């Protein structure tokens, strides 16, 4: 008698989109990103293969990237105008449309874990700054010294902007090289057919006034329902205005578009017309993988339903 086939699982991740050019990348840095993406993918995929939930897979995957100084999330977060690190994260689960998010936290090592606690252990979706950290203490989270987030590279980026144009957020394309956007995200499908999407970021270099981008905004930077899951990275103000993550899922659900077509319509059509840049990754209920971006590169990777691993960085594959 044939063994019943195991239910499909899949996972897709990103580590940010922007001016990522092979000509600006050393072989050592390129390899470091490939290894970090591979480690993140395998961490989440192992949980899925063992029958774990897509939520646990997404959290574990994003934690590996938050712990890496390579990405603009967690340890590698960029600095605000005041020289602080303010981190955002969100997570959403398809089966009950539950969601949690935190914004502007400065003492949370892994914001994605706190975002999930907001989802499971509070009546709210989004908590910010001191309030979110007060909730974290009540949930027995260890608060870290803000010095934990210091990296020389990110500090130097801030000093460069302050010296040249204190009112500018983010580095110019050429200056930024491989660090324009380093937001991280993951979307996973588990054996129970549940999709979870999550996103984590340090925001924009030199941001002011407690600015918050799309990453903690459900429907903009993160969205998941029974049809698809999306995690976004890019210029957050545009992603919020375009409701990017939800818009893609709406095209899949209501118009029957494939997830790749839906994403391309929004990222390379609607967003470009608005003047926004960035990208998304996602998957649908059948585990079809999607990656779409309108920038020269996006750190991205996936393990599909057949176990094939894909890791890419530049626009031309």
N, C-alpha and C positions, 0 to 999 in steps of 0.2 A: 504494500500500500504506500502511495506517495506521501511524503511528509507535506503538511500544509505549508505553503510559501509564507515567509515572514512578511508582515506589513511593511510598506515602503517607509523609508526615512531619508531625509535630505537636510543639508545645511548650507547656507551661503553667508558670507561675511564681507565687510568692507573695512578699510582702515583709513578712509578719507579720499577725497577727490580734489584735484587742483592741477597746478602746473607741474606735473611730474614728467620730466623729460629724461630719456636715457642719456642724453649728452651731458646732463648735469649730475648724473648719478655715478658714484664710484662703484666698482664691482663689489667691494666689501659692504657698502651700505645696502646695495640692491640685495645681496645675499642675506643680510640681516633681516630685511623686511620679508623676504620669501620664507625664511625660517620661522619668523614670528607669526606670519599668516598660517603657515602649515601647522605649527603648534596649536594655534587657536582652533583651527578646523578639526584637528584630530581629537582635541580635548572634548569638544561638543559632540562629535560624531560617535565617540566611544560610549558616551552616555546614551545616545539614541539607540545604538546597536544592542546595548544591554537592556533595552526596554524602558529606559528612563524617559522622563517627560521632556518635551521641547522647551519648557520653561527652565528646567535645570540645565539643559544643554546650552541655551542662550546665555544664561547667567555665567556659567563656567567659562564659556568661550570668551565673553566680553571681559571677564575678570583677568584673563591672561593678557589681553591687550591694554587694559587699564594699568596693569602692573609693569608694562613695558614703557621705557622712556621714548620709544620710537614714535608713538602715536599721541595725538592731542586729546588725551583722555586720562584720567587718573594721574599716574606718576609723570607723564609727559605733558601735562596741561600747560597751556600758554598763560601769560601774565596779563592782568588787567592794567589799565592806565595807572592805578595806584600801586602796582607791583604785587598784587595778590593773585591767587588762583581761585577761580570760581567755577565749580563743576556742575554739569547738568546730566541727567539720564532719565530714560523712560523705558517702560516695558508694557506689552499688551498681549493678551492670550485670547485665542479665537473662540474657544468653546463657550465662554460666558461673557466675552467682551470686557473682561476685567482689565484694568490698567492702573499703573502707578508711575509717578514721576517726582523727581526732585530737581530744584534749580538753585544755583548760586551757593552751593555748599563748599566749605573750605577746609573741613576737618574730617571728611569721609574718604577713606582710602579707596573704596570700591562703590561709587555711587549707584551702579546698577543693582547692587544688593539692597541698598536702602530704597530704591525705587520699587523693587518687588515687595518690600515690607509695607510700603504705603499701599500697594495693591491688595495685599493679603490681610493686613492687621490694622487698617484704618477705614474710615468711611469716605475718605477723600481720594482724589486722583493725583493732584499736584500740590506739593509742599515746597516752600522756598526758604533759603537762607537760615536764619537763627531758629525759625520754627521747625524746619526740617531736621536740624541738628538736635533740637530738644526732643523731638520724636525719636531720633536715632538713639539718644541716651536712654530713653524709656524702653527701647527695644534691645538694650544691652549691646549696642554697637560700640566698638572701641573708636574713640575720636583720636585722630593722629595730629601731631604738630604740623602746622602748615609748611614747615621747612621740608617735610617729606617730599613735597611736590616740586622743590627747586631743582631745575636742570640748567646748566650753564648756557646751553644752546637757546632755550626759550627766553632766558633772561637777556641774553645778547640781542635777540630779536626785538624785544621791547625797547631796549636802550637805543637801538638803531632808529626806530620809529620816533621815539621821543626827541631825539636829536634833530631829525630831518623834518618831521611834520607831526607835532603832538596831537593834532586833531584827527589824524588818519587812523582808522581801524584796519588792521591786517597789513601785511607787507605787499609790495608790488609783486607782480607775477615773477619777474626776474629775480628779485631779492628773495622771494619765498622759496624758490627752487622746489624742494620736495616737502615743504611744510605749510603750504597755504591752508589746506584743510586736512586735519588729521583725525576728525571724528571717527569713532568706531561703531560698528553695528553688526548684528547677527539676526538671521531668521532661520527657524528650524521647523521641520515637520516630524512628529514622532509616530510610533507604531499605532497609537490610538487615533491618529488622524488630526491631532491638535497642532495648530500653528502658533508659534510665539515669535514676536519681533521685539528687539531691544536696541537701544542706541545710547551712546555715552560720549560726552565731549568736554573739552576745556573752554570751548567758545572761540572768540576772536582775540588775537593779540591787540592790546591797547583798548579793549572795550571799556566803556564808562557807564555811569548811572545805573549800575546793576543790570545791564543789558542781558537779555535772555534770548537765545535763538530758537531754532525749530526743534532741536533734539529732545527737549522734555515736553514738547507740545504734541499731544495725541492727535493724529490726523495730518500733522505736518511732517514731523521727523520720524514718527513711528506709527504704524497701524497694523492690526491683524484682525481678520474675521474668518469665517468658514471658507471663504474663496481664496484669500491670499494674505500674505504678510509682507510688510515693507519696512526697510530701515534706510534713512536718507543721510546724505552728507553734502554740505555746500553752503552757500550764502543764505543763512537762516531766514533773514527778513523776507526773501522771495519765496522760500519754501512754506513759510507761514501763510503768506498772502495767497499762494496758489493751492493751499491745502494738499500738498503733493502726495503724501502717503495715502490719504483717503481717496483722492481723485483717481489714483491708479486702481485701487481696489474697486471703486465704483464702476469704472470702465469694464473691469473683469466681470463683476456681478451683474450689472444691468445691461451692458451691451454685448457681453459674450466675447470680448476681446481676449486674445492670449495675453498672458502677463507681460511678455516681452513687448508686444505691440502697444499695450496700454501704457507701459512705462515710457516707451519711446515717444508716444503722443504727448505725454506730459513734460518729459525732460528735454526732448529735442524740438518740441513744438511750443507749447504754452509757456514754458519757463524761458526759453530762448527769446521769445517775443517780448517777455517782460524785462529781459536783461539779466536774468539770474543764471548762475553757473553752479554745477555740482553734479551729483549722481545718486542713484538708488540701487539697492540690491533687494531681491525678494524671491518668493516661490509661491506656487499655487497649491491647491488641495491634492493634486496628483504628484507634487514634488518637482514640477518643472521649474528650473532655475532661471532667474532673470538678473541681468546686470545692465544698467543703462546710465550713461553719463555724457555730458557735453563739454568736458574739460580734456586737456591733453592726456590725463591719466587718472586712474583710480586704483588704489590698492584693493585687491579683491580676490576672493577664492571661494570654492565650493566643493562639496562632495555630494554627487547626485545619487539617485535611487539605485543605481547600479554600482555604487562605490567608487566611481571615477573621481579623482582629485584634479581640480583645475586651480592654478594660481597665476594671476596676471597683474601687471602694473600699468602698462602703457596703453595708449589708444590702439595702436597697431599690435595685434596679438603676436 
